[in-house]
Amino acid sequence: MENTHLKAEWLKKYAIVPQTLERIKEVKSVATAFNTNVDAVLKISGKKIAELAQKLGLSLKELEDIHHTKLEKPQDVLKGLFKCFKSGIAEEWLTEDKTIYDWMVNNLGYDRLQMGGQGGIVANALAVTGAKKVYAHTNSLPALQAKQFLALENLLSFDENGQEQAAYKINREKDIPLIHWILEFDKGDSTTIDGQTFTCPKSNRFIATYDPLNLRLIMDKAFTKKMSSEEIEYVVLSGYHALTENNNGVKLTEDSLPLIHQWKQNGDLIHLEIASTQDIAVRKTIIFKIAPHVDSVGINEREAIDILEVTGHEELAKKCNDDTHSINMFKALLNIKKTLKTPRIQLHMFGLYLTLQDKDFKISPDSNLRGMMLAATVAAGKAGTGNINEAKNLLWAQGQEVSDVGINELKDLGKYLGKPQLAETGFAEVEGYDLIGLPTILVDKPKTLVGMGDTISSISLIGAR
């Protein structure tokens, strides 16, 4: 079937998106945990990367000589940034060294401050969509952090006395602000190092994180007490990726299990956003100890590869890394589904979302597709406008056609599976699982990519009610 016809069919399907968005207003309560911080966003050019490398005295050989993915000295900031720029990928590297934080303050700066951390970003997004109550976990909530929450009365957190109130109004004066650097770069930009020119193949970002509280998974007692005492319809869980084995990260991750079990006992539907976890021991703990106990997991291409690398599937990981087309990524998704045994897993990749779930999962394939279409529209609205801080931006992309990239990826996957209807209907059964595939709307020159995956995963799930 020709792409023109398929685009027309998908445009008809996407027509239900405004109605799907309206239904989120029926959601009584959502909680997001655990990581909330302030992001310092900087659009960085290839020219600036070369200047910083020269300033630090880094040769091309030294830039590509990566033995760890932690920020132990300022040179590591450039190594991570250059790696992501030349490959068009997203990664997050961590540090607890304040001298590196100070170096970034003095040498990078920022274009703007905004909400950071999966928990904070998702809380803002879900509050805008109209859920009745959105509880945001904050282990630090001074005025600077509170200003990053939207001025909405349905977006709640807890003050220094443990009292529930609108998050934007709170000022826990004794708390310290937690600031991350989001270094964004553009597709087609180039940098020249030692006479060699590298052109960025895809717009993306490198995140340099200094955050002593989230690096220790410090939990707010008022939040955990509230969440344990009553049923919350949905919990969107994240923040483990900031932990390290050297900082007791494995035990801290495992220590959150009783809380997860309590939420499940209360009837909450729990979604885990895996995120880019650089520490291998913590990554394994998330995969084998946390993921099997939640209802849903969200991953992107890089995170899928990360999982394969630590579950004994290095060959498939290499194939996916070399060629991240839909067939390889579906093989990864199916493999991960069998390994994690989580009822529902959603993969978001460039131009395409794939959800693989148990046949008896509490959300039907039809509902999942509606949620995914809403998420794709909202994500395109975020990319096109720069933010979804206002409800009007949520449907900015409504009526736009899905991309040829997504259509072609879905056609290739359908052909590989022997289920060509996948490209037109979005549905197939594979090895006893329900597969839902969605070609998405792409924005040529996105104004932001920060928090895109978290937004996609959370709105896909909650929009599927």
VOGU-3710 file (C-alpha; in Angstrom, 3 decimals, decimal comma):
1> menthlkaew> 0,000/0,000/0,000  1,299/3,432/-0,957  2,415/5,868/1,747  -0,058/8,484/0,543  -2,973/6,154/1,247  -1,532/5,042/4,594  -1,026/8,647/5,681  -4,653/9,392/4,889  -5,785/6,378/6,914  -3,693/7,391/9,908
11> lkkyaivpqt> -4,938/10,974/9,670  -8,466/9,613/10,115  -7,366/7,604/13,147  -5,639/10,624/14,731  -8,923/12,571/14,495  -9,935/11,034/17,835  -7,064/12,737/19,680  -9,023/15,789/20,977  -11,661/13,459/22,422  -8,944/11,321/24,022
21> lerikevksv> -7,404/14,406/25,613  -10,768/15,462/27,030  -11,147/12,107/28,788  -8,012/12,678/30,872  -10,090/15,119/32,915  -11,790/12,026/34,351  -8,516/10,860/35,938  -8,866/11,418/39,679  -5,233/11,178/40,736  -1,708/10,638/39,430
31> atafntnvda> 1,611/10,645/41,266  5,078/11,168/39,805  8,246/10,075/41,586  11,086/10,390/42,388  13,312/12,881/40,562  12,540/16,569/40,234  15,166/19,235/39,605  15,937/22,437/37,690  17,331/22,112/34,169  19,754/24,655/32,761
41> vlkisgkkia> 19,161/24,380/29,018  21,813/25,430/26,516  21,755/25,122/22,731  25,369/24,333/21,946  26,963/24,595/18,501  29,607/22,432/16,917  31,851/25,498/16,863  31,472/25,893/20,634  32,312/22,230/21,176  35,558/22,670/19,226
51> elaqklglsl> 36,399/25,820/21,211  35,862/24,076/24,554  37,899/21,061/23,453  40,739/23,372/22,471  40,453/25,285/25,745  40,789/22,008/27,674  43,642/20,842/25,414  41,772/17,777/24,144  42,854/16,083/20,918  40,483/13,983/18,803
61> keledihhtk> 42,140/10,830/20,124  41,590/11,989/23,710  37,980/12,982/23,027  37,212/9,497/21,752  39,153/7,753/24,527  36,228/6,925/26,843  36,785/4,454/29,673  33,812/5,424/31,836  30,581/7,374/31,563  30,961/9,436/34,716
71> lekpqdvlkg> 32,064/13,043/35,000  35,273/12,832/36,990  36,882/15,947/35,476  35,796/18,753/33,120  37,307/16,910/30,144  34,668/14,202/30,619  31,905/16,746/29,941  33,404/17,308/26,480  33,925/13,598/25,863  30,285/12,823/26,535
81> lfkcfksgia> 29,069/15,820/24,585  31,233/15,011/21,552  30,167/11,358/21,601  26,479/12,304/21,553  26,942/15,092/18,983  28,766/12,998/16,380  26,313/10,063/16,746  23,099/12,055/17,249  22,313/10,149/20,452  21,181/11,124/23,947
91> eewltedkti> 23,030/10,187/27,118  23,239/11,396/30,693  26,481/11,315/32,667  26,666/11,987/36,405  29,001/13,626/38,894  29,172/14,400/42,581  32,217/16,632/42,205  31,304/20,251/42,879  34,374/21,482/40,982  32,848/20,092/37,785
101> ydwmvnnlgy> 29,569/21,827/38,624  31,512/25,064/39,118  33,313/24,546/35,793  29,976/24,202/34,010  28,678/27,361/35,697  31,714/29,326/34,519  32,195/27,818/31,051  28,756/26,764/29,815  26,081/28,994/31,294  22,523/28,473/30,047
111> drlqmggqgg> 19,871/29,926/27,761  17,006/29,300/30,164  15,930/27,435/33,286  13,064/24,959/33,209  11,598/21,978/35,013  13,908/18,980/35,055  13,763/15,353/36,101  11,279/12,821/34,808  9,051/13,251/37,864  8,826/17,020/37,518
121> ivanalavtg> 8,427/17,063/33,744  5,689/14,441/33,789  3,884/16,215/36,643  3,725/19,450/34,641  2,583/17,643/31,487  -0,153/15,663/33,195  -1,415/18,702/35,096  -1,820/20,600/31,802  -3,793/17,727/30,304  -6,379/18,187/33,042
131> akkvyahtns> -6,049/15,275/35,470  -7,881/16,270/38,659  -4,937/15,824/41,041  -1,264/15,400/40,134  1,080/14,812/43,076  4,737/15,595/42,411  7,487/14,141/44,588  10,117/16,740/45,522  13,090/16,001/47,755  14,055/19,672/47,400
141> lpalqakqfl> 11,530/22,463/46,922  12,989/25,947/47,399  11,453/28,878/45,519  13,704/28,349/42,472  12,377/24,800/42,091  8,790/25,814/42,817  8,957/28,369/39,975  9,487/25,503/37,526  6,105/24,021/38,425  3,217/25,398/36,427
151> alenllsfde> 0,877/27,744/38,272  -1,936/25,214/38,352  -4,029/24,349/41,382  -4,288/20,665/40,414  -0,475/20,263/40,576  0,352/19,448/44,192  3,285/18,802/46,494  4,091/19,183/50,200  5,498/22,092/52,203  8,012/21,974/55,073
161> ngqeqaayki> 5,200/20,993/57,469  4,031/18,149/55,269  0,921/20,009/54,197  -0,469/19,477/50,701  -0,747/22,564/48,512  -0,176/23,811/44,971  3,491/23,076/44,207  4,230/26,468/42,645  3,314/28,244/45,895  5,706/26,298/48,124
171> nrekdiplih> 9,069/27,581/49,339  10,988/25,187/51,575  13,674/27,742/52,367  16,159/25,289/53,869  16,252/23,161/50,700  18,941/23,598/48,053  18,167/23,851/44,307  19,264/20,877/42,201  20,461/21,950/38,740  21,272/19,823/35,658
181> wilefdkgds> 22,789/20,947/32,345  20,898/19,999/29,172  23,225/20,555/26,221  21,153/20,431/23,017  22,593/20,188/19,505  21,101/20,303/16,011  21,034/17,870/13,110  23,322/19,076/10,311  25,586/21,144/12,573  29,305/20,350/12,296
191> ttidgqtftc> 32,365/20,457/14,499  35,993/20,225/13,412  38,556/18,576/15,683  42,186/18,113/14,628  41,261/18,855/11,020  38,464/16,271/10,864  34,862/17,457/10,488  31,952/15,633/12,105  28,337/16,370/11,166  25,576/15,667/13,671
201> pksnrfiaty> 23,110/13,140/12,131  20,173/13,833/14,460  19,089/16,600/16,835  19,547/15,406/20,401  21,103/16,329/23,751  23,768/15,432/26,306  22,902/15,799/29,992  25,545/16,581/32,610  24,103/15,997/36,081  25,211/17,240/39,496
211> dplnlrlimd> 22,509/16,366/42,001  23,453/15,080/45,481  19,871/14,356/46,614  18,566/12,479/43,587  21,884/10,642/43,419  20,895/9,148/46,782  17,180/8,670/46,062  16,228/10,821/49,041  12,441/10,513/49,483  10,078/13,118/50,849
221> kaftkkmsse> 8,295/11,592/53,856  5,095/13,583/53,405  4,796/12,353/49,828  5,415/8,680/50,639  2,957/8,828/53,547  0,246/10,293/51,317  0,845/7,843/48,491  0,784/4,861/50,847  -2,405/5,855/52,611  -4,773/6,062/49,661
231> eieyvvlsgy> -5,333/4,739/46,155  -3,707/6,728/43,363  -4,895/5,727/39,895  -1,479/5,970/38,238  2,092/6,230/39,505  4,812/7,233/37,033  8,093/6,068/38,518  11,626/7,162/37,579  14,872/8,471/39,026  16,834/5,259/39,644
241> haltennngv> 19,150/6,022/36,715  20,867/8,715/38,784  22,132/6,164/41,322  25,574/4,574/41,353  26,913/1,419/42,955  29,571/3,400/44,795  26,827/5,481/46,414  24,917/2,462/47,666  22,668/2,660/44,604  21,798/-1,036/44,485
251> kltedslpli> 20,479/-1,053/48,050  18,673/2,265/47,568  16,915/0,849/44,528  15,923/-2,329/46,342  14,756/-0,315/49,363  11,997/1,235/47,255  10,333/-2,144/46,654  8,132/-2,112/49,796  6,714/1,216/48,646  5,998/-0,200/45,176
261> hqwkqngdli> 4,306/-3,228/46,708  2,165/-0,925/48,856  1,109/1,075/45,801  0,172/-2,088/43,958  -1,777/-3,328/46,973  -3,666/-0,014/46,932  -4,660/-0,690/43,325  -2,336/1,833/41,669  -1,210/1,199/38,081  2,566/1,683/38,128
271> hleiastqdi> 4,639/2,722/35,115  8,452/2,689/35,255  10,501/4,899/32,960  13,854/3,089/32,662  15,962/6,092/31,529  19,621/5,991/30,510  21,311/4,213/33,441  25,088/4,336/33,169  25,923/2,354/36,305  25,833/-1,327/35,316
281> avrktiifki> 25,012/-2,698/38,783  22,135/-0,261/39,236  20,891/-0,961/35,708  20,750/-4,685/36,474  18,907/-4,019/39,725  16,284/-1,903/37,952  15,840/-4,598/35,296  15,714/-7,654/37,530  14,377/-6,283/40,834  12,098/-3,329/39,983
291> aphvdsvgin> 10,734/-3,881/36,459  9,138/-7,294/37,201  6,999/-5,670/39,919  5,493/-2,812/37,887  2,668/-2,868/35,337  4,330/-0,945/32,529  7,803/0,064/31,354  8,915/2,794/28,948  12,173/2,741/26,961  13,803/4,388/23,957
301> ereaidilev> 16,290/2,866/21,504  19,337/3,578/23,660  17,740/2,217/26,810  16,657/-0,931/24,965  20,261/-1,484/23,902  21,427/-0,852/27,475  19,104/-3,597/28,710  20,274/-6,076/26,080  23,907/-5,434/27,005  23,405/-6,562/30,607
311> tgheelakkc> 21,014/-9,463/29,999  23,335/-11,612/27,904  22,241/-10,407/24,478  25,293/-8,453/23,398  25,074/-9,571/19,750  21,530/-8,234/19,365  22,563/-5,072/21,214  25,331/-4,522/18,674  22,933/-5,046/15,768  20,522/-2,507/17,232
321> nddthsinmf> 23,317/-0,050/17,872  24,609/-0,394/14,294  21,154/-0,169/12,728  18,212/1,022/14,831  15,491/0,223/12,315  12,141/-1,180/13,396  12,946/-4,856/12,781  16,007/-4,881/15,010  14,262/-2,775/17,633  11,233/-5,070/17,637
331> kallnikktl> 13,548/-8,037/18,192  14,978/-6,097/21,124  11,502/-5,267/22,451  10,346/-8,897/22,268  13,536/-10,072/23,954  13,174/-7,492/26,719  9,505/-8,368/27,234  10,420/-11,992/27,853  13,304/-11,045/30,144  11,517/-8,461/32,300
341> ktpriqlhmf> 8,124/-10,216/32,295  6,510/-6,803/32,748  2,888/-6,898/31,466  3,346/-3,894/29,166  6,433/-2,364/27,530  6,459/0,658/25,261  9,370/1,589/22,993  9,548/5,063/21,486  11,981/5,496/18,611  12,430/8,021/15,821
351> glyltlqdkd> 9,113/8,190/13,952  7,600/5,103/15,567  6,116/3,904/18,874  5,737/0,185/19,630  3,829/-1,271/22,581  4,034/-4,969/23,421  1,720/-6,265/26,139  0,119/-9,358/27,603  -3,166/-10,428/26,046  -5,007/-9,908/29,328
361> fkispdsnlr> -3,484/-6,520/30,154  -6,023/-4,216/31,789  -5,740/-1,652/28,953  -6,942/-2,914/25,558  -4,945/-2,546/22,320  -7,565/-0,072/21,008  -7,210/2,075/24,115  -3,435/1,838/23,929  -3,471/3,093/20,360  -5,640/6,070/21,365
371> gmmlaatvaa> -3,215/6,931/24,158  -0,229/6,585/21,848  -1,821/8,885/19,250  -2,466/11,483/21,937  1,150/11,173/23,106  2,465/11,518/19,546  0,393/14,660/19,017  1,436/16,202/22,333  5,101/15,315/21,717  4,972/17,000/18,315
381> gkagtgnine> 3,305/20,008/19,937  6,095/20,176/22,486  8,750/19,919/19,774  7,062/22,492/17,559  6,231/25,122/20,184  9,076/24,540/22,634  6,827/23,666/25,583  3,426/22,381/26,609  3,014/24,777/29,512  -0,302/25,885/28,050
391> aknllwaqgq> -3,203/23,647/27,072  -3,399/25,249/23,620  0,006/23,782/22,711  -1,120/20,208/23,395  -2,989/19,996/20,088  -0,654/22,226/18,045  0,149/19,284/15,733  -3,421/18,002/15,406  -4,255/17,458/11,736  -0,650/17,053/10,625
401> evsdvginel> 0,266/13,912/8,707  2,397/11,161/10,187  5,934/10,905/8,846  7,174/8,791/5,966  9,859/7,595/8,362  7,258/6,084/10,683  5,167/4,638/7,852  8,191/2,970/6,267  9,415/1,584/9,590  5,978/0,099/10,315
411> kdlgkylgkp> 5,671/-1,345/6,783  9,093/-2,982/7,106  8,170/-4,476/10,468  4,804/-5,730/9,206  6,490/-7,401/6,231  9,106/-9,005/8,482  6,405/-10,362/10,816  4,250/-11,563/7,957  1,535/-9,197/9,143  1,324/-6,427/6,525
421> qlaetgfaev> -1,913/-5,111/8,073  0,210/-3,667/10,894  1,066/-0,621/8,765  -2,612/0,195/8,236  -4,330/-0,939/11,439  -1,520/-0,624/13,984  -2,351/-4,043/15,462  -0,860/-7,524/15,328  -0,516/-10,578/17,537  3,039/-11,833/17,954
431> egydliglpt> 3,959/-14,928/19,976  0,848/-14,559/22,094  1,361/-10,852/22,818  -0,550/-7,852/21,517  1,629/-5,527/19,445  0,479/-1,961/18,858  2,484/0,115/16,362  2,101/3,815/15,629  3,758/6,039/13,010  4,263/9,446/14,609
441> ilvdkpktlv> 4,290/13,092/13,639  7,827/14,471/13,229  8,871/18,109/13,512  11,771/19,028/11,212  13,421/21,548/13,510  12,339/20,813/17,084  12,643/23,662/19,556  13,232/21,215/22,390  13,728/17,507/23,014  14,037/17,655/26,804
451> gmgdtissis> 11,713/15,240/28,567  10,219/14,009/25,305  10,397/10,311/26,139  8,910/10,795/29,597  6,064/12,833/28,147  5,393/10,196/25,477  5,347/7,275/27,923  3,179/8,896/30,586  0,596/10,413/28,251  0,420/7,189/26,218
461> ligar> -0,527/5,274/29,332  -2,824/7,759/31,008  -4,436/8,772/27,731  -5,340/5,102/27,201  -7,960/5,074/29,970
//
